[in-house]
Amino acid sequence: MTETPRRTALVIGASRTLGLGLAAEYLRRGWDVIGTVRGTRRTGLHDLADTSGGRLTVESLEMTDPDQIRALRDRLASRTLDLLFVNAAITRGDLPVGEVPTDMFTEVMVTNALSPMRVVEWLRPLVAPAGTIGVMSSDQGSVSLNTEGGQDLYRASKSALNQLMRCHAARHTTDPRTLLLMDPGWVRTELGGPEADLSVEESVPGVVETMEHHRGKGGLHFVDYEGEAVPW
């Protein structure tokens, strides 16, 4: 009887919280996992790799450095990915947009929108035709749901990410890969804060289940951790 090959996930930004939780959940489900961390310091991902029986590989990536994205692509050129998931987000406080310094605007937009899309564009050839490419979005990126304002820059960066993924999908209409904008819910992380509704352990299994449910569907989908469509 032929053994079914294990599937492989590449999780960009897997050193802690949601990214680390995703790496752990895919390992629990029997996948091989490649996870990236910034720099060379030891992280929770390294601890997880030590207990993975060789199924988790840790790669270094500063996602805002285009040369490092290209180098990662070259290092993984012989691998076929079933899932590429990009987890990246920073916020720099809740300022009205008129008070946001230009360098802060640039930093957040480059980290939250431009760099994830570079990863998607440049690593897409590594993903199997029936595979999935996902990015961590947020319902705060929804224009129609923004009825209260606040978090202007963060919202704008996630809206930009959503729009850029739509541009990507429109350019690749014949590509069978499934594209997902994932809203993990309001999670208790450094970014979400201590008052958030969900723990990482509550959010992550739903994120993975939702991505599994959409596997093979093709097209672009904006969905939350409960599998519900998020309005644009």
N, C-alpha and C positions, 0 to 999 in steps of 0.2 A: 504494500500500500504506500503510495507516494505521500510524503509529509508535506502539508501545506506550508509554503514559505511564510515566515513572520513578516508582518508589515512594518514599515519604517516611517517614523515621524521625525521631522526636523522642527524643533521649537526654538525660535529666535527670542532671546530674552528670558532665560529659564533659571536664573540664579536664585529667585525668591518668589514669594507670594503666588500669584496666578500662574506665572510661567513655570515655576517649580512644581506647583500642584498639577499642571497639565502633564509635565514629564513623568511625575509619579503615577498619575492615573493611566497613562498609556503603557507604562511598564506593568502596572497591575493587570492590564488587559492583554498582556502577552506580546506587545509590540517591541521592536528595537527602537531606541530613541537616540537622537543626536540633539544635544542642547547647547546653546551658546551662552557665554558669560562675557562680561566686559573685563578686560585686563587679566592679570595673572593671580589675583588673590583667591584664596580658597573660599568657596561658597557652599550653600546647602546642596547645590547640584553635585559638587564633588563628593559630598557625604553620601548622596543617593547613589552615585556611580559606584562607590565602594561596595555597596550591598546589592548591585544589580546583576552580578554574575556575568559581567562583560556585555550586557545588553544596552548600556547607556554610555555614550561617548560624549565627552565634554570638549567643545571647541571654543576658542577665544574669538570674539567679534565686537568691535566698536562699530555699531551699525551706521553711525553718522560719517564714517570714513569710507568713501567709495572703494578705495584700494583694498580695504579689508574685506568688503563684500566680494569683490572679484577673487581675492585670494581664497576665501572660503568656498566659493563656487569651484575653483580649480582643485582644491583639496577633496571635494566631494564628487568630482566629475565621474567617478566610477560607480557611484551609488544611485539607486533609483528610489525616489521618495513616494510614499503613498499619501503623505500629508506634509505640507509646508505651512507652518503657522507662525505668524509674526506678532509678538507681544511687545508693544512699546508704547509708553505714554509718560509724559511728565506734565506737571502743572507748576506754575510759578505764582500762585496766589490769585485771589478773586478781585482783580482790578477792572474797572470800566475800561473799555478799549482805548479811550482817549488818554488814559494814564499809563498805558503799556509802553515801556521803552522799546525802541526799535530792535535792540540786540536781544531783548527777551522775546519779542514776537518772532524773530528769526530763529532763535534757539528752539522754541516750542514747535514751530511749523516744520523745521527741518527734522526734529526728532519724531514728531507724532504723525507727520504726513509724507514728507518727501522721502525720508530714509526707509520706512516700511515699503513704499512703492518701488524703490530701487531694488530692495530684496526680492519683491514679487516679480518684477520685470526680469531681473538678471538670473534668478534661481529657478524660474518657471520651467526651463528645459529639463531640470532634474526630476520634475514631478511626473509620475506616470500619467498617460493619457486619461485613465479612469480615476486619477487622484484628485485631491482637494487642496486648494490654496485658501487659507483663512487669515484674516487680520483681526486684531482685537480693536473693535470699535466701541461705541457707547450710545445709549439712547440720547445722550447729550449732543451727539452729532446730528440728531434729527432736527430739521428746520421746523417741521410742522408741530413737533411736541414742545418747542421752546415758547412757552407762554409766560414764563416768570423771569427770564433773563438770568444774569449772573454767570460767573465763570466764562466770561466772554472769549478769552483767548483759547481756553481748553475746548470749549464748544466749537469754535471756528476751526481748530486744528482737526477735530474729529469729523466735522462736516467736510473739510478739505480732503481728508482721507477717503471718506465715502464717495465723494465726487471723482477722485482720481481712480478708485477701483471701478467706478462706472465707466470712466474713460477707457480703462484697460479692457473691461469686458466688451465695450463697443468696438474696440480695435481687433478683438480676437473672437468674433462671433462664431467662427467654426471650430474653436478650441473646445474639446469635450470636457476639459477639467472643470470641476465645480469651484465656484468662487463664493466665499462667505465673509460677510461683515458680522462679527460676533459681538453682541452686547452681553457681558457676563453678569449684569445686574449691578446693584450698588453693593460693593464688597468691602469688607473691613481690611484695607491695605493702607500703606503709607499715603497713597493718593486718595483713596476713598474715605479715610478717616475712621475714627473709633465708633461713630454713630451709625455707620452703614448697616443695612439690613442683613447682609449675608456674610458668613465666614467663607474663606477660600474653599473649605471642605464641602460647603453647601453649593457653591457656584460651579466648581470645576466638573463634577460628574455630569451636570446638566449641559455644560458647554460641550463636553465630549459626546454625550448622547445626541445632542442636536447635530453636531458635525457628522456623526455616524448615520443619522437619519437622512441627511442630505447627500451622502456619498453616492456618486454616480448620476446625480440629477442634472448636472451641468448648469450653466448659467450663473447669474449673480443673485445672491439672497442676503437680505439684511434681517437677522434673526436674533432672538435673545436666548438665554440659557434654558428657558422652558420650552423652546421650540416655536415660540410665537413670532410672527413677522413684526418688525419694527417699522413704523411709518417713516418715510423719507422726509 
